[in-house]
Amino acid sequence: FGSSRLTQQLYPRAKCPVVLATAGTMALRAALIICFALAASATPEPCAAGDETCDALRAEEDQALELRQLRAKAEQDAATDERAGAEQELLEAEKKLADISRQESYKYEAEEGEDSKPCGVIACASSAHCCWGGARGAPYAICCGRTGRCQHGVGGLAMCTYR
């Protein structure tokens, strides 16, 4: 800087350069401090009673708030309806899978006495495993093959799914 020579001449013993503030930088600092102070302390004046402009602004704010609340409630209701529909679809899909698993179970059943494992009122082949479930409070068993995994749906229905 050009002022560093002047600083060394004025303060020859200073180990680090001293920055001298000029009148212009001091005025700029003072103006910024005043602006920030005014901006921080500026608060809107309260409306006088019966002021039509303030009453109109309040009415608009109230209507906007009410509209936002109605929109949020409508979005929430739509999400709830969508969730209920999705849950119903999931329940129907699980019922179909459980029915298919019950129909396919015979492929993995064996006669008692053969190389089999007891599974409720049926017996599963040695390569299969037993899967218990319940429908309307009544327990039942199905046989799942070696690549099947026993899972239970929302209502406790047993189903064999592929691993």
Long-range contacts (C-beta under 8 A, 24 or more apart in sequence): 87-154, 90-154, 91-153, 91-154, 91-155, 94-153, 94-154, 94-155, 94-157, 94-159, 95-153, 95-155, 95-157, 97-153, 97-157, 97-159, 97-161, 98-133, 98-135, 98-153, 98-157, 98-158, 98-159, 100-159, 101-131, 101-142, 101-144, 101-158, 101-159, 101-160, 102-140, 102-142, 104-160, 105-142, 105-143, 105-144, 105-160, 107-143, 107-145, 108-143, 108-144, 108-145, 108-148, 109-143, 119-143, 131-158, 131-159, 131-160, 132-158, 133-157, 133-158, 133-159, 134-158
